């Protein structure tokens, strides 16, 4: 079992910045991929960014120049730095962990709300 807890969601003004955090705990596999997804009202959940255990990163085209995903293995933390947020970035942001080795189990956090307005 792996538990994920997001934090850092807030009301942010366009052009500002925001850092989301995800605390990962439990039976963590060394070979994994963790990432951020988001879901806006009426829309499907979509990938924002992901990072593998060997630090390979992947970004959605819509955020690639504005977001940075990172992790601190010693603290079992993952972060998403978002710069210049836009109204279309408003959503609930979820942390997801997936084992890359068998069994390929995946876990989700409960989400944190990001609102972009101002």
C-alpha positions as CSV (number, residue, x, y, z in Angstrom):
1,X,0.0,0.0,0.0
2,X,1.2,3.5,-0.9
3,X,-0.3,6.7,0.4
4,X,-0.1,10.0,-1.3
5,X,-1.0,13.4,0.2
6,X,-1.0,16.5,-1.8
7,X,-0.7,20.0,-0.5
8,X,-0.1,23.5,-1.8
9,X,-3.2,24.1,-3.7
10,X,-4.4,27.7,-3.5
11,X,-5.9,30.7,-5.2
12,X,-3.2,32.2,-7.4
13,X,-3.2,35.2,-9.7
14,X,-2.4,34.8,-13.4
15,X,1.3,35.4,-13.8
16,X,2.1,34.4,-10.3
17,X,3.7,31.1,-9.1
18,X,2.7,28.1,-7.1
19,X,4.4,25.0,-5.7
20,X,2.5,21.8,-5.1
21,X,3.8,19.1,-2.9
22,X,3.1,15.4,-2.7
23,X,4.2,13.3,0.3
24,X,4.6,9.6,-0.5
25,X,4.6,7.0,2.2
26,X,4.2,3.3,2.6
27,X,5.6,0.4,0.6
28,X,7.5,2.4,-2.0
29,X,9.1,0.5,-4.8
30,X,12.5,1.8,-6.1
31,X,11.4,1.4,-9.7
32,X,8.5,3.7,-10.0
33,X,7.0,6.7,-11.8
34,X,5.2,9.4,-10.0
35,X,3.4,12.3,-11.5
36,X,0.8,15.1,-11.4
37,X,-2.5,14.9,-13.0
38,X,-5.3,17.4,-13.0
39,X,-9.0,17.5,-13.6
40,X,-11.1,20.5,-14.3
41,X,-14.9,20.5,-14.0
42,X,-16.5,18.7,-16.9
43,X,-13.1,17.5,-18.3
44,X,-11.2,14.3,-18.2
45,X,-8.3,13.8,-15.9
46,X,-5.0,14.6,-17.7
47,X,-1.3,14.2,-17.2
48,X,0.5,17.4,-16.2
49,X,4.0,16.0,-15.6
50,X,5.7,12.8,-14.4
51,X,9.1,11.8,-13.2
52,X,10.6,8.3,-13.0
53,X,12.8,6.8,-10.4
54,X,15.8,7.5,-12.6
55,X,14.6,11.2,-12.9
56,X,13.4,11.1,-16.5
57,X,10.7,13.7,-16.9
58,X,7.7,14.1,-19.1
59,X,5.4,17.2,-19.5
60,X,2.1,18.0,-21.1
61,X,2.6,20.4,-24.0
62,X,0.4,22.9,-22.3
63,X,2.7,23.3,-19.3
64,X,6.2,22.3,-20.6
65,X,7.6,25.8,-20.5
66,X,5.9,26.8,-17.2
67,X,6.2,23.8,-14.9
68,X,9.0,21.9,-13.3
69,X,8.5,18.5,-11.6
70,X,11.1,17.4,-9.1
71,X,11.5,15.0,-6.2
72,X,13.4,14.6,-3.0
73,X,14.0,10.9,-2.5
74,X,15.4,11.3,1.0
75,X,12.1,13.0,2.1
76,X,9.8,10.9,-0.2
77,X,8.4,14.1,-1.6
78,X,7.5,15.2,-5.1
79,X,6.9,18.8,-6.2
80,X,5.4,20.7,-9.1
81,X,6.6,24.3,-9.5
82,X,4.1,26.2,-11.7
83,X,5.0,29.6,-13.0
84,X,2.8,32.0,-14.9
85,X,-0.4,30.1,-14.2
86,X,-3.3,30.7,-16.5
87,X,-7.0,30.4,-16.0
88,X,-7.0,27.1,-17.9
89,X,-4.6,25.6,-15.2
90,X,-7.4,25.8,-12.6
91,X,-8.2,22.2,-11.6
92,X,-7.9,19.7,-8.9
93,X,-4.4,18.4,-9.0
94,X,-3.7,14.8,-8.1
95,X,-0.5,12.9,-7.3
96,X,-0.2,9.5,-8.8
97,X,2.4,6.7,-8.0
98,X,2.9,3.7,-10.1
99,X,5.1,0.7,-9.7
100,X,7.1,0.0,-12.9
101,X,7.9,-3.5,-11.7
102,X,5.3,-6.3,-11.3
103,X,2.8,-5.9,-9.9
104,X,2.1,-2.7,-11.8
105,X,-0.1,-1.1,-9.1
106,X,-1.0,2.5,-9.1
107,X,-2.2,4.8,-6.3
108,X,-3.8,8.2,-6.2
109,X,-3.9,11.0,-3.7
110,X,-7.1,12.8,-2.9
111,X,-6.2,16.0,-4.7
112,X,-5.6,19.6,-4.0
113,X,-7.5,22.5,-5.6
114,X,-5.7,25.1,-7.7
115,X,-7.7,28.2,-8.6
116,X,-6.4,30.8,-11.0
117,X,-8.1,34.2,-10.8
118,X,-7.4,37.8,-10.3
